[in-house]
């Protein structure tokens, strides 16, 4: 397992927050980002 940090707005425009996520491979990152966006959360970036 690898840990990534996702920087996002918590669903509130202009806000900044971070979430720690566990992934098995880098291939999962796009789906993980999409799951945030599907919930109305803007993702600013991520650190692998």
Buried (B, 14 or more C-beta within 10 A) or exposed (E): EEEBEBBBBEEEEEEEEEBEBEBEEEEBBEEBBEEBEEEEBBBEEBEE
